[in-house]
């Protein structure tokens, strides 16, 4: 019986080849897009869930002096919290070194290294090939590496027991463990773990952020229990050493004070998508974007399914007699439903095979068009392929249920007399409206996102971020810093140069300090840029009051410059000459400038001289490549053996906008595919409609109807449906994007045309699609259509 059903299904696909291809292609594109998005969402959601005890691992961050929350916390947590709370099974501290110098056999490399302790591999489950996970990092000079690192640094054989030199201090470590590479999604991305024994200061300063603190709780312990233990620790250890708050303040008042130490607890599996703390151990994701991508995935799948239902029910008349005859000769409705569901599954299976190729192609196309990587690959294991086919089977059944029920509902007596009337026409109209409502809504959303992205990229930031290159890790130059600066400042390309620590648009180098005027009851913490007298020239900050620093004026070592937001925050009516912290004098005010995401309002910032600077910035004119070559030559002269690291200032805000850019490009890409799928279905439906009315068109032309009249007649029905979609799409997308754009402190203007233009474009594409078959039908000679009547 099954073989017979399959044979009939294949014959029907061949008999209606053009419609079958439309269905299969539409389905394949829909499944491919949905799979790509689903696998991306799954990859983001699955971060750190592969660890054996992932559900019991928590990370503790900190905030103090009103600086905002930090993912790193005080070293003292590892000493005191396990004594306070018996529910801890294991506690590990991690220090991250992004570009650690690694030396082996006279070869130097830079790699990501985690300095941690022996408890790390009891908290996080890694598969050891050699070595004992509980003992591997007990010795202060021990290091654990992965297979790939062993192949890179130890090509001469087994790495166990061999030496490797880490850091600029060139400390020797011995390999005591070898673990398998793990490519699964994780915030913990290092493949080299070295003992942190020599890094621990044992100075228990609570207002500090130096270590990533991870805790493995015992069975049956909850996050609430850990948070209560941290509150007890706060009262017993932190509060008695309270800093930055009024004296004799009560514990309850201390907890409410903005300068107080506060702890933040995140479950390990929540960190990637939900943490908003600064300095996470690796970049976090965006949970809101996942919901948007998920909605797009569902919408695209719905569009593909709608096409299937529409085209199948539209062509029901051609199979009505088949159903009638089958029922007359004894076939039951259940058997017929099985037949039609099997046909649906066969079609979706063929579409799935095609979608696997299309999914990989779409990833490559997305990467080519946008320059962004949404997902590396789709088919990285057999389980994914099985999941794909299970997904296709489910979609095939769900999409085929209504057509199967509709086709098997025909009464034999009526259909064998040629009467094939039904109610599916109204249902098909609803489906067309749903299709184009979704497609137009996606187009409007894409237009709004792109408008906001363009606004953020072109908005005046309050300084000039173009043509500035920053050289990092200046302390590596040592006493040669000034010589290095003097050589490069004489280059023709350089128009300004400044030594500083920190710059707008990045928190890679950021400093906070407390400030208090004589009239303020409490000090407040503000972002601070430490810089020399040329910093304003370098950044092109606009001085609106007072003067710039003067390097020849010794008293300027105690001078500061504020932005307008800092003036307001400190409550200074006449800022020039104001004394802050009893020793700092305000000498200037610059116009407000953005120094963090445009999702946030401009925050107060202070510029002041420093003792040691971490960066050196150069404003250039012309081509930067020549300057960078000269800089590299000078760097090698003054810092031999060290690699010069640099970046361009405009990259800072580019990185801040990265997630929004990916969102905008992805919405645009998948919206184009959604429109294509909708038009593909409309193409098939209009072709069928034109075919059904061929004789009517012939009669109308014989009676004098013009081609224009015929085209208008055939397009009228679809035009009404698409206009109905417009009335649904505009208010729906207006509400959704209104909620999205509320997340930005600075918003682009969204004029009415921004909503109408995508709708007009979608409407035009749909009419062109329908008109193709309408014009084709209208141009047929009536003699050809009526000669058999």
N, C-alpha and C positions, 0 to 999 in steps of 0.2 A: 504493500500500500504506500509506504513512504517513498519507494522508488518511483511509483506512478505520480505521486504528488510532485516530486522533484522534476520529473520529465515535463509535466504540464507547466510548472513554474518557469522552466527554462524556455519552453516553446512560447509562452506568453511574453516573456522578455524579448525574444527574437522577433515576434510578430509586431510588437509595438516598440521597435528599436529606438526611434527618436525620443519618444516619451520616456522610455526606460533610461536612456543616456542622461536626459535632463534630470530625472530623479536620482540616478546614481551619482552624477557629478555634484548636484546640489547637496546630497547627503554626504558625499565624501568630503567636500569643503567644510560643511558644518561640523562633521565629526572630527576632522583634522584640527580645526580651530579650537573646538571645545576641549580636545585632548591636550593640545599644547597649553592652553590656559589652565586646565585642571592640573596638569603635571607641574606647572609653575607654582600654582597655589599650594599643591601638596608639598613641593620642595620647600617653600617658605614656611609652611605650617610644621613640617617635620624636623625643624632645627633642634638638635640635641635630644631628640626623643629616642635615639638608638642606644643611649647609654643604659646599662642594666638597671641602675637605680635612679633613672632620670626623674621619676615621680617624687623622689625624696631629696633631691638636691636643690639648694636655694643659694642665692647670691645676695650679699648685703652691701649696699652702697651707703653713702653718707652725704650730709650737707652741713655747712657751718658758716658763720659770719654772713649769712644771707647771700651766699655765692651761687646758689642753685644746687641741684643734686648731682653727685658724682658717682659713677659706677665703681670707682676705686674707693677704698675705705682705709681706716687706720690700721697699722700693723698690730696695735694692741688688742684688736678683737680676737686674734688667734690665741692670745695669752689668757684673757679673762673670760670670754664667753663660754668655753667648754667647762670652766670651773663653776660658772653661774647656772648652767643649764645641762642637766644630765641626759637630756634627750638627744644630744649630739653623738652620732656614731663616729664621724670623722670630720676634720676641719683642715682645709688646705688654703695656702696663700700663694698668689701668683703675681709676679712682676713681669710685664711685657717689655721686650726690647725689639722694636720694629726692624731696625737696620743694624743688627749686631755684626761686628767684624768677626769673621771666622777664618782662621788660618790653619792650613794643613799642608805640609811638605812644600813650603815656600809659595803656596798659592793662597790668595785672599779672596773671600767672597763676603757678601752681605746677605743675611737671612733673618727671618723672624725667630726669636728665641723666647721661651718662657722660662723664667727663673722661679722654681717652685720647690716643694719639699716632698718627702717620701710618702706623705699621705695623698698626694695627687692621684696616684694610680689605684688607690682604694676608693676614692670618690668617683673617679671617671674610669670606666672599664675600657681598656685597650688590650688587644691581643698580643701578648709577648711571644716572640720567637725565641729569644734568649734572655736570660736574666730573670730575677725575681721582682715582681711589681712592688712588693712591700719593702724590699731592701735596696732597690736600684738607686735611689737618691739619698740614701742615709749618709754617705760620705760627702763632705763639703766640696770635693773636687770631682763629683760624678756627673755624668750626663747620659741621657737616654735619647736615642734617635730612631727614625723610621727606616724602612728598607730603602726608600728612594734617596734619603739623605746618605745612607751608607754607600749606595752606588755612586753618588755624586762626589763624596769626600774620601771614600776608602776603596778606591778601585784596585788596590793592591791586596784585597782579600778580606777575611773576617775582621769586622771592626772591634769586636769585644776585646776589652783590655787595652785598646790603643788610645793614643792621646790626640786631643784636638784643642786648639787655642781659641778662646773666646774673648771678645771685647777689646777696647782700645788699650786696656791695661795688660792685655795679652796673658790672661790667666790660663793655665793648663788644666784641662778636665780629661777624665778617663771614661771611656764608654763602658757603662755597666748594664745597659739594657738595649735590646733591639725589638721594635714593635712593628706590626704590619701597618701599611698605609691604610687610612680610612678616608674615603672620598665622600662619605655621607655629610649632609648639611650640618654644620656646627659653627657656633660662635668661636670655639677654641680651634684656631686654624694652624697653630704651630706644629712643626714636626721635629723640633729639638727642645728638650726639656733639661735644664741644668739645675743643679742644687742652688738654692737661694740662701744657704746657711751663712755665707759671708756677706750677704746683703742686709741681713736683719740688723737693725740699729739697737733694738731693745730699749728704745726711748719711747715711752708710752704717752705720746702726744695725741690726744683725742681729736682736736681740730686739724686733721691731716688726711691726705688721700694719697696713699702710696702703693697699696696692694689690692688685688682683686681677691675678695674673701668668699670662698665657696664652702657650703656646709652640707654634709650628708646626715639627715636625721635618722633616728632609729625608727623601726616599724611602729605604726600607730601614732606617730607624732605628727602634728599638723603645723601649718604656717602660723596659725594664731598662737600656738605655744611658743614658737620661736620669737614672735613679735613681743609677747609678754616678757620673755627672758631678756630681750634687748631693752625693754622699758626698765626692768630691774637693774640691769647693768648701767643704764643711763643715770638712774638715781644714786646707785652706790659708788660708781667710779667716775663718771663724767661730770655730774653736777657739782661734786665737791671741788673740782678743779675748773669750775666755770670761768670762761674767758670771753671778753667782748660783751658782757651783760652787766647791768648795775649790781653793785655789791648788796649782799643780804637779801637777794631776791629769792622768793619761795620756789620750790621745785615745780609746782604747777605753773607759776608765772614764767619760770625758766623755759619750760617746754613750749610755751606760746611765743616766746621772744624770737624775733627773726634771726638773731645771731646765734641762737642755740644750736648745739649738735643734734642732728636728727638722723635716724637710720631708715633706710629703705630696703624692703625685702621683696625679691622677685623669685618666683619659681624658675628654675633653669629653663624649662620649656616655654616660659612666657617672655624671656628676655629679648629674643630677636624681634618680636612683633609688638611688644607692649612697653618695653622700657623707654623712658624719655630722659634718662640720665645722661650726663656728659661723660665722654671718655669711655664708652663701652669698649670691651676688649677687641671687638671687630664691628664694622658697620652694621646697623640694625635695619630691619625691613619696615614696611609701612602697612599696617593692618587695614587701614581704610582702602588702600589701593587693591588689596586682595578682594574685598567685598565688591569693588567696582569691576575687577576682572572676572569675578565669579558671576556677577550679573550679566556681563557681556557674553560669557560662555553659555549661560542658560539661554539668553536671547538668540544667539546664533543657532544653537541646537533646536530651539523652537521654530526658527525660521525654516530650517532644513526639514523639520518634521511637517510643518504646515504645507510646504511644497508637496511632499509625498501624499498627504491626505487630500489636498486640493486636486492634484492631477489624477489620483486614483478614483476619487468619487466623480470627477468630471467625466471620466471615460467609462463610467459604470454602464452606460447604455450599450456599449459594445459587448459587455459580458452578461447583460441581463438575460438574453435567451439561453446562454450557456447555463446560467444558474437555474432558469426555469426547467430546462430539459433534464438537468441533473436531479432536481427535486422530483420531477415526474417519474424518472426511472428508479427512484427509491433512495437517493442520497439524503442524509439528514443534515440539518442546519449545522450541527456540531462538526461534521466531517467537512462541510464547505468552509466553515470558519477556520478549521485547521489548515485547509488548502490555501486560503488567502493569507493566513498568518505565515505559513511556510514561504509563500512567494515574497512576503515582506521581509522575512529573515534572509532569504537568498539575496534579495536586492541590497539589504544593509550589509551583508557579509562581503559582497562584491565591492560595495562602497567603502567598507572598512579596509579592505586590502589596498584600495586606491588611496585611502586617507592616510595610511602609514607613510607612503611616499610623499604625499602632499604635506603632511605634518612636518617632516624633516625639511622639505623645500621651503615651507612657510617660515620656519625658524631661520633658514639661511637668507631668505628674502627680507625678513624683518631686520636681520643683522646688517644686510647690505643697505637697505633703505635708511635705517635710523642710526646705524653705527653702534647700537646697543645690543647686548646679549640678553634675551629674555630667558632662554633655557639652552643649555649646551647640547643636549640630545634627548630624544624621547625614548628610544629603545635601548636602554642600557642594561636590561636584563630580561629574562624570560617571563618573570612575573608581570612586567609591564605589558608585554605582548598579550598574555592571557587576560590581563585586566582590560586591554583594548577590545578584545573580542567579546568578553563578557559585557562590556559597556555597549557594544554594537548590537548584541543579542537583545539586551534590555530595550534599547532605542527602537529596534525593529519591531518588537512585540508591542510596545506602547504606541508607536506610530501606525501600526497595522490594525490595531483593535477597531477603531471607528470604521475604516473602509471595509473591514471584514464583516462587521455587524451590518453596515449599510448594504453591502452587496448581497448578503444572504437574507435580507429582509424582503426581497422581491417576491410577489405572489405569482406562481407559475401561470395561472389563468390569465392574469393581466399582461405579463411580459410576453407570452407567446402570441398575444393578439397585437403586440406592438406598442402597448401602453407602458411606458417606463417613466412615469412621473414620480417624483420624490421630493423630499424636503431638503435635500443636500445643497441646493443652490443657495439658500439663505445662509446655511452653515459655512459654505465656501466663501461667501461674501464677508462673513465675520472674520474668517481666517486671513483673507487678503488685507482687511483693515488692521488686524493685529500685526501682520507682517510689516506693513509700511509705517504703522505707528512706531514700532520698535526701530526700524531702519532710520526713519526721520529723527526720532529721539536721539539715537546714537550720533547722527550727523550734527545735531545741535550741540550735544555734549562735547563732541570733539572740537567744534568751533569755539565753544566757551573756554575749554581747557587751553587751546592754542592761543586764544586771545590773552588769557591770564599769563601764560608763559612768555609771550611776546612783551607784555607789559612789564613783567619782572626783569626781563633781560635788558630792556631799554630804559627802565626807570633811572632817574638821576639818583645816584647813591650818596651824593654829598662829597665825593672825591673822584679822582680820575684813576681808574684801575688799569687802564691800557698802558702798554709799553713799560711796565715795571717788572724787573726780574729780581727775585730774592734769593740770595745764597744762604743756605741754612748751616747750622752747626759751626758757627764762626769761632767758638772757643777752641776748636781744633787747631786754629792758626796760632794760638798762644800769643807770645809777645810780638809776632809778626803781623798782627791784625792791621795796625796803622800802615805798615809798609804795603801790605796787600791792597788796602783801600786807596792809598796814594797812587799806586801804579795804575789801577783801573780807573780812578777818577780823571786821569789825564787823557783817557781814550776819547776820540772825537765823538763817539756815539753817546757818551754819557752827558746828561744835562743836570742830574742831581744824584747825590749819593747820601745815604744815611745809615748809621748803625742803630739798631732797635731790637726790641723783644716783643713781637706780636704785631699783627696787622689785621685790618678788617677782613671779614669773610671766612676766618678760620679760627678754630680753637686749638690748633696744634701747638701753638705757643700763646698762652693766655695767662694773665696775672690779675689777681684781685687784691685790693687793699681797703682798709677801713678809713673813713673820713668823718670828721665832726667839726662843725662850726661852733663858736662860743654859745650860740643860742639853741643848739640842738641838745635834747636830753640824752640821746643815744647816738652812737656812731653807726654809720651805714657802710655797706660794702659795695664798691663800684669797680667795674672793669678798668684796668690801668694799662696803658702802653708806656713802656720805658724806652726812651729814645733820645737821640742827640739833637743838636740845634737845627738840623737840616731835615727833620722828619716831616714838617708841614710842607716844605718844598717838594719832597719826594712824593707825598700822597696828593698834593694839590688840595689840601684842606683849605677852606675859605675862612680867613680870619676876619671876624666881624666886630670884635672889640679888642682893645689893647694891642699887644705886640707879640712877636715871636721870641723864642729863646735867643740869647746872645752868648755864644761860646766864650767870648772874651770877658763876659761879666761873671765874676766868681759867685755873686749872690744868686745867680740863676740856678745854682745847684739845688736851691730850696724853692724854686718856682714851679708852678703847674699851669697847664692850659686845660680849660674845660670845654665840653661841647654844650649846646643849649640845654639838652636834657639833664646834664649834670648840674647846671646852674639852677634849674627848676627843682631838681631833687634835693639840693642843698639849701634851697630857700634863699638864694642870694639876689636881692634887688639891685645892688650895685656890685657886681662881681669883681671888677678890677680893683686890686689892692686888698681884697678880702683875705683874712688869715684863717687857715684850716689846719687842724691838728696842732695848733699853737706854733707851728714852725714853717708851714708851707704858705706861700703867697701866690694868689691868682694874678697872672700877668696878661692873660689873653683868653678869648672865647672864640671857638670855631663853630661854624654852622654845623647843625646836626648831620651825622653821616651814619649809614647803615653798617653795622659791624657783625651782624648775624642774620639769620634767615628773615626774608621779607614776610614770613608768616607772623613775625613778632614786631611790635612797635619799636621804634628807635630807643635804645637804652642809654642811660648815662655812661659817659666814658671820660677818663682823665689821662692826659699826656704829661709825663714828667721825666726828668733825667734819671739815668740809672748808673749802676756801678759796673756791671758787666752785661754785654749785649750778646744775644744769641743769633741774630740775623744781620745781614747787610743788604740793603736794597739799592737798586740802580734804576733811575729813569733814563730810558734810551730813546734815541731818534734813529730812524732807519732800520736796517736789518740787524737782528739780535745775534745771528749765528756767528758773525765775526767777533763780536764782543765776548760771547761765551767761549770761543776757542782761546782768546787771550786770557780770560779768567781761569780756564782750566790749566793753562801753562803756568800762570802765576801761582795757582793753588798747589800744583805739584812741586813748585820751587819752595814754597813756605810750609807745606804740610805733606811731605813725601810719605807715601804709603796709605794716605787717606783719600777717600773718594769725595769729590766735590758734589754736593747735592744742592739742587736749585729748583725753583718753580716760578711760574709767572703769576703775578698778583690776580689777574682776571680769572685764573683757574679756581680761586677760592670760592667765588660765588657760583661758578659753573658747577662745582661739586655740591654746593647747597641745593641747587636746582635739579640735580641729577635725577632724583626720584620723580619729580614732577614732569621732567622731560620724558622719561621712560613712559610714564602714564599717558601723556599727551600723544606720543608717537604710537603707542600700542592701541589706544582708542581709535586714532586715525586709521591705522592699518586694518584693524578688525572691523571698523565701520565700513570701509571700502568693500571688504569681503561680504559683510552683511547685506549691503546694497546689491552686490552681484548675485547673491543667493536669492534675494527677493525678486530681482528682475528676471532671474532664470526661471523661477516659478511662474512669474507673470508672462514670460515669453511662451512657456508651454500652455498656460491657460488661455491666453489670447489666441494662440494657434488653434487650439481645440474649438474655441468659440467661433472663430472665423470659419473653420471647417464645417461646423454644425450649421452655419447660416449661409453656406455657399449658394444653395438654391434660392434662398430668400433674396440674396444679393442679386442673383441673376434676374429674378422676376422684377425687382425694383429698377434695375438698369434698363430692362426692356420697357418698363413703364415711364422711363425718362429721368430716373435719379442720376445725379452726377456723381463722379468719383469722390468729390469733397463731401457730399451729403452722406455717402456710404461710410467713408472713413469717420466722419463725425458721429454717425449712428453707432458704429462699433466701439468707438472710444468713450462714448458718453457714460456707459455703465462703469467702466474702470475709473474714469475721471471722478465720478461721484464717490466711489470707494476711497480713492486716494485723498480727496478733499476731506472726507470724514476722518481719515488718518491724521491729517494736518491738525484738525480741531482737538485731537487727543494728544498728539506729540508735543505741540508747543507748550500748553500749560504743564504737562507732566515733566518735560525736560527743564522748564523754567523753575519748577519747584525743587527738583533734584539738584540742579547746578547752583541754585541759590544756597542750598545747604552746604554744598562743597566749597563754594567760594567764601563762606563765612569764616573758614579756617585761616584766612589771610588777613593780616592787619592792613595791608595795602592792596586794594582791589582795582582791577581794570573796569572801565565803564562798559556796560553791556547794552549797546543800543538795540533798538527793535530789529534793525536789518540783520543783526547777528543771528537772530532766530529765524527770520524770514528767508535769508539767502540759502541756508542749507535745505530748507523745505522746498524752495523754488527749484533748487538743483535736483533734489530727489524726485519732485513732481515731473520735472522735464525729462529726466532719465526714464521714469516709468512710462510716460506718454510716448516717448520715442520707441521704447520696447514694444508697447501695444500697437503703435502705428505701423510698425514694420509689417505685421501680419494683416492689419486692416487695409493698408495700401495694396499689399499683394493680392488680397481677396477682391478688392474693389477694381483692380485692373484686369481680372480674369474676364475673357470674352463670354457673355451670357450663352452663346451658342454651345460652348463646351460644357457648361454646367446644366443646361436644360435639354440636351439632345436625347437623353434617355427617358424623358418624361412624356 
